[in-house]
Amino acid sequence: MNFDLSEEQELFRSSVERFCAPIDVEARRRLRLSPTGYDRNRWSQLAELGLIALAAPEEAGGMGGSNVDLALVAEALGKANSPDPLLEHGVLPALLLARGGAGDTVESVLSGESIVSLAWAERAQRYNLAPAHMKAESTGEGFVLTGEKTFVMGALLADMFIVTADLGGETGCFLVPADAEGVETRAYRLADGSIAGELKLTQVRLDAAARLDLDHTALEAIVANARLLAAAEMVGLGQRLLDDTLQYVKEREQFGVAIGSFQALQHRLVDAYAKVEQCRSMLYRAALADPSHSAEWHRATAGAKAFIGENVDAVAREAVQMHGGMGVTDELGIGHAMKRVMVLARLFGDTDTVLGEYAAAA
């Protein structure tokens, strides 16, 4: 099997590297401390590169990129320690809207004009995708939504929300404008500095076109894509953590010599290197799985996310220990990278949850 990248894949990866190059630790911190946790102008620039369009199929106006293409981009973003929420507000909404038949909204998302966030999580539901407390009622002319969501990423950045709701015992997905009457948002910061929020809907009236053509099965399949890309970004972050730590131990001196000369640290760094390489192999093995085979696809993505999340977290802890106490601060890139890993490792399921799904799918 040929594992060399195609010319297009090399171009996309190079484009990401050039786009992320100006973002150092201070620039990243400024972006995170902005009122919405990100910059819409930068989002428009990211869209111009075609990175959002890569996720959507050609019939929806996108480029029809493969899972390997998307994984390469996500890994490059992770390696750059980029603050760009491509997964949350680019790939995930593009896939949901394209499959749900929201043509006009897909176009505005791919162009970067609109930012959309998925509101799926509910209190006391852990990682269950099936809505329990958000209710949708059909009125004949449209729908009325009432309930609450939590962990809505980009809550202050989004123009619209894709809200999952219980509709007569089935899962329905609805496109809700952020400024619709009856929508309330309470924002808070996540570990990585990005902004999420609680979403409360009180008798929010929507027309019939607001319902997307998505059921629970379709939602699960797209969430599997999101898990794969979260794993891909974590692989890139793991590489960044390892690279920064290698550079640091060559420069930091103790007892008159670089600490990188200590055999105990060398052994730990070799273990970290092996973990990152194993994670990369696991990632692309999963990316090559066939999404049309539902059980195989869910098993591959769940297994990859569990393995990569656990091992990159271990690499992050080693990096912090070798840097000392300053490793957890926002003064160093590894502090930002570790906190992003903490968020991604729990997105759509922590290690225990996805391992349980892996076992069920197997």
N, C-alpha and C positions, 0 to 999 in steps of 0.2 A: 504494500500500500504506500502511496506517495503522500508524505506528510508535509511537503513543501507548500508554502502559501502561494496562492495565485497572485497575479499582478494587481488585480483589484483589491484583494485583501491587504497586500503590502501598502497600497495607496491609502486605504482607509486607516490602517494603523499609523502610518506616517502623518496623516492629517490630524489624528487625535493627538499625537505627540507634539506636533507644532502648535496646535490650539492650546494645549495645556502648559506648554513650556514657560510662559510668563507668570504662571501662578506659583508663587513661593509661599512659605508659611504665613508671612504677614498678609499677603493678598488673600489667601484662603480665609484667614481669620476675619479680615474686613468684610468679606462676602457673607460669612456666617453671622456676623454681628449686625448686618443690615436688617431693617424692620421685617422683611419677609424671609430672611435667611438666604437670599439669592438675588441675582441681578437679571432682570428680564432682557436687557440689551445683550448680555452674554448668551442667554438662551436663544435669542434670535440668530446670533452668530453660529451657535452650535447647529441650529436647524439648517442654516445655509450650507453647512458642510455635508448635509444629507444624512446625518447620523440618526435622526428620528425617522426619516423616510425609509431607511434601510430595514426597519422593522415591519413595515406594512407591505402587503402583497401588491403586485403591479396593478391588479384590477381595482384597487382602492387608491391608486395614485402614488404608491410607494415604489421601492426598488426591489422588493421581494428577496431580501437578504436571507441567507441560511442561518441556522443556529450557530454554526461555526463562525460565520461572519460577525454575528452579534456578540459572540463570546470573545472574539479577538478585540473588538472595540471596547467591551466592558473591561477586559483585562488591561488594556492600554490605559483606560481611565483610572483604574485602580493603581497601576504602577506609577502614574503621575500624581497620585494622591489628590485627584481632582475633586472639587466640591460639586461638580455638575450632576444633577439628579436625573440622568438619562434613563435609568431603569424606572424610577417612580413616575416621572411625568412625560417620558418620551416613549419608550418601548411598550410598557404595560398599557397605557391608554390607547396607543396606536393599534395594538393587537385587539384590544377589547372593542374599540369603536369600529374597526374594519370588519371584524367578525359579526358585530352587532348590527351592521347595516346603517351606521350613522355617517353617510357620505360627506355631507357638508362639514360636519364637525371634524371628521378625519382630516380633511384638507387643511383646516385651520390649525390643527395640532401639528401636522407634518411641516407646515410653513413656520411654525414657532409663534404664530399670532395668538393662539389660545393655549392655555396650560390647564390640563385636566388631571384630577387625582381620584384614585379609587378609594371609596369609603366602604370598607367591608367588615372591619373589626368591631366587636361589641364586648361590653363588660361581661365577665363570667362565662365567656365562650371560648377562651384561650385562642386556638388557631382554627377554629371551626369556621369554614366558609359559609355554611348555611345560616342565614339570618334568623334571629329569634325575636329580637325586641323592636326592630324596625319593621313597621307594618305598612303595606300598600293596599289600598282599597279602590276597586274599579268603580267609577261613577257613570259609566256609559260613554261619556264624552272624553274621559281621561282618567287620571288617577289622583289619589290623595295619599301623601306619605306622612307618617308620624312615627317618631322614635329617635334614638340616639346612636351615634357611632363614636368610636374612640380610635386613637392612633391613625388619624387621617394625615398622611404625610403631605407637606406643602400646603397646609390649611389656609395660610394667608396669601399664598402665591397663586392658588388655583382660581381660574375663572369659572370652572364647572366641576362638579363632582359626579362620578359614576357611583351611585348608591345602590347597594344590594338590599332587597327588602323581601319579607315574606308576603307572598300574594296567593292567598288561599291554599297554603301548604306547600307552594312551590317557590323556588328562588327566582325573583325578578330583578333585573338591572335597569336603573333609570338614570337619565341624564338630568341633573339638577343644577341650574345656574346658581353661582355662589351668592348672587344678590337677590335671589327670589324671596318673596314675602314668606316669612315663617322660618327662614334659615338663620340659625345662630351659631357662631364659632367662638370657641375659647382656646386660644393658642398656648403652647408650651414648647420648650426646647428639648430635643432628644440628646442622647449622650454625645453624638458627633457634632452638636451645635446647630443642626438643621431644625426647622420648625414643623411641628405636627400640631394636632388639635383635636378637641372634642367637637362633634357636630351634632346639633340638636335641630330636628325638623318638627315643626308644629303645624299640622294641617296644611302642608305645602301642596298646592294644586298644580298639576302638570297636565299637558295635553297628551293625547294618545301617542303622538310621535316621540315622546320622551322615553318610552320604553324601548330598550335595546333587544335585539333578537338573540338573547343569551340565556341559556339555562344553566343549571348547576354543573352539568358535565362539561359544557364549554368553558365555564369559569375555571374549573379544576385544571383543564388542559392548558389554559393560558397562564395560570399560576405556576404550573410546572415550568413554563418558559421563564417566568420571573425568577424562580428558584435557581435555574441554570445560570442566569445572568448575574444574580447575586453571588453565586459561587465563583463565576468568572472574575468579577470585580475583586473578590477576596483573594483570588490567586495573584492578581496584580498587586494588591496591597501587601501580600506576603512577600513578594519579590522586592517591593520597595522597603519594607521593614528589614529584610535581610541585607540589601545593598547599603542602606544607611548605617546599619550596625557594623558591617564589615569596614566601612570607611572610618567609623568612629574608633573602633578598637585598634586601627592602624595609627591613629593620631593621639589617643589618650595614653598618657604615660603614668606608670606607677613603679616606684623603686628604680627609676631611671631608665625604664624600658617600656615599649608599647605593650599595652595589656593584651594585644592580639598575639603576642609571643607566648602567652601562658597556655600550656597544653590543655588545661581543663576547659578554657574558653574555646579553644580550637575544636575540641570534641563536640561541644554544645553547638557551635556554628555549623559543623558538618551535619549534625542531626537536623538543624533547621533547614539547611540546604536540601537535604534528602526529603524533608517534609514538603517543601515548596515544589520540588520536582514531581513527587508523587501526586500532589494536588493538581498540578498541571496535566498530568497524564489522565487522572480521573475525570477532570473537566472535559477534555476533548473526547474521551471515550463516551461520556454522556452526551456531548453535543452531536456525536455521529449517530445516536440512537434515532429510530424512526418514530416521529410523533404520531403517525397513523396507527401504530400499535400501542393502544392506550396503556395497557399494563406495563409493557416494557419501558415506555416513555416515563411514566410516573416512577417506576422503580429506579431508572437511571438518574433522573434529576433529583429524587429524594436522597439516593445514596451519595451522589456527588456533593450535594449541599451539606449533608451530615458530616461526611469525611473531611471536606475542605474547611467547613466552619470550625470543627474541632482542632484541626491541625494548624490552620493559620492563626487561630487564637493562641495556640501553644507557641508559635513563632513570635507573635506579638509580645507575649509575656517574657520570652527570652530577651527580646530586643530591649524591653523596658528595664529588665534587671541589669543588663550590661551597660545601659546608659545611666543607671542609678535613679535617684528620685526625680530628676528633671525629665525622665523619659515619659512620665504620665502627663506632663504639662502641655499647654498649647504653644510653648516656645519652640518645640521641636516637631518636625514632621511626623515622627513615629507616634507622638501622642495623638495627633489627628488621625493617623492611619489605624491605630489600635481602637479608637472610639468608633470609627466607621465600621470596622470589623464587628464590633459588639452589636451594632444595629443590624447589619446585613445577616449575621449569623442567626438572628431571631426573626427576620422578616419572613412571613408566611410559614413559620414553624421553626422552633428551636431544634437542637440535635435530637432530643428524645422523641419529639413529635414526628419528625421526618423519618427517623429510624423505624418508628412504629408503622408508618405508611409504607416504608421500603419492605418491611417484613410482610405486610398484608399484600402488597403487589407481587411479591415473590412467591 
